[in-house]
Amino acid sequence: MDVTNEVMPTSRERIEQMMEPGPEGPIFMVNLLKFRDHATYEDGRPTDLSGRDAYRIYGAAVSELITEYGGEITFVGDVTFLALGQVEELWDEIAIAKYPNRAAILAMSSSPEWQEIGLHRAAGLAGQLNIETVTSPFAG
């Protein structure tokens, strides 16, 4: 299995898929996060922030913004150990956000408010995997 960390979708096909209605909600978006050692802002501003610190600025703001779209942050945790499997490098943090549906995710990430705070996300992340999940019918 090849894994490619991205900060933003790079394929037109993926963007088009995100615009489709998607599964019945709620949707739990699992975010596997890899931070830069030092934050790097696209506008070239000088900063002493680590990637994790820049992402924390984004995280604090998005945890408030997400509620306007019917969502919530349900879990954030540091990755500490790989108990099973093999991977070249672990992600640094996992965050799970709950949304009512895929349209809410798209609306939030297209909003001017998200665009404004997203610069801290981009500055802090070396890469990310976002995995859309729904509750399994077998989950007691």
N, C-alpha and C positions, 0 to 999 in steps of 0.2 A: 504494500500500500504506500503510494507516494502521498506526501502531505505538503501542501503549499500554504504557508501563512500569508494572509493578505490583510491590508488595512481597509481597503475599499474593493468592491467587486470589480474585476478586470474584464470579464467577458460580457458581451452584449446579451448573450443567451441567459446568463444568470440574472441580469437586471430585468429582462423580460419575464423570467419565471417569478421574480419577486413581485411583479405587478399583477400576477394571476391571483384569483381569490384565495387559493390555498385551502388547507384542511379546516374543518370545523374547530373552533377554539374551545377552550383557551389554548394559546400557543405558549410553550416554555422555550425561550431561546437560550441555549447553552452557549456561553462565550468562553472559549479557551484563549487566554491572553498571554502574550509574550511582550515584555517591556524592553524598550531601549535602555542601555546603561545611562545615557544622558538624553534628555528631551531635545528634540530638533524641530523647531517651528518652521513651517513652509515660508514664512515671510522673513526668515533669517534673523529674527530678534535674538539677542543674547539672553541666555538663561543659565542659571546654576541648578535648575530642577533636574531630578532624575526622571526617567521615563515613567516610573511608577508614580512619582509626585504629580507630573503633568496629567496622567490619567486619573488620579484622585480628584483633581479639579473638575475634570469632565464628569466623573462618577457622581460627585456631590450634586452637580447641576442637573444631570440626567435623571437622578433619582427623584427629583422634584418634577421635572418636565414629563416624565413617563406617566404620572398620575393624571395629567390632562388628557391623555389618550386611553385611559382606562386600564393602564398597566401598573406594575409594581416590580421592584427588585425583590426577589425571594431568597437569594443566597449569594454571598460573596465569600470566597475562601482562598487562602494561599495553597498552592500545590507543594506538598512536602515529601512525597515518596511515590514511586511507581511500584505498586504491589504485584502487578501481573502484566505481562507483555513486554515489548521492547520498543524503544523509541530513542532516536539519537539525542534529543534534547527535550526536557519537559517544559510545559508551559509554566508561567509564573503564578497565574491566578485563574480561578474559574468564577464566573458570575452567571447567575440564572435570572432572567427577567421574564415575567408573565405578561402577556398581551391578550386582549380579547380576541384578536384575529390578525391575520397578516396585513390587512389594510391599515390597522392601527400602527403597525411597525413602519410601514411605508409612509404614512401621513406624518408620524413623528420625525422620521429621519429626513423628510423633505421640508420640514418646517424651518422658517428663518431662525427660530430659537435654537434648534438643533445644529444648524449650520454654524451659528456663532460659537457654541460651546465645543463643536466637533473639532476645532483646531487643536484643542488640548489632547483630545483622543489621538489624533494623527501624530502629534508631537511625541506622545508617550509610547505608542505602540510600535514594536518591531514587526508584529504580525498578530493575526487573530484568526480563529476559526469560529464561525457562528453556526450552530447546529439547531435547526428548527425541530421541535419535538411536540407531540401531543400525548395526552394521557392514554396509555394502553387500555384496551377493554379488559385485559387480564389483571390490571392493577387493583386488587381487592378493594 
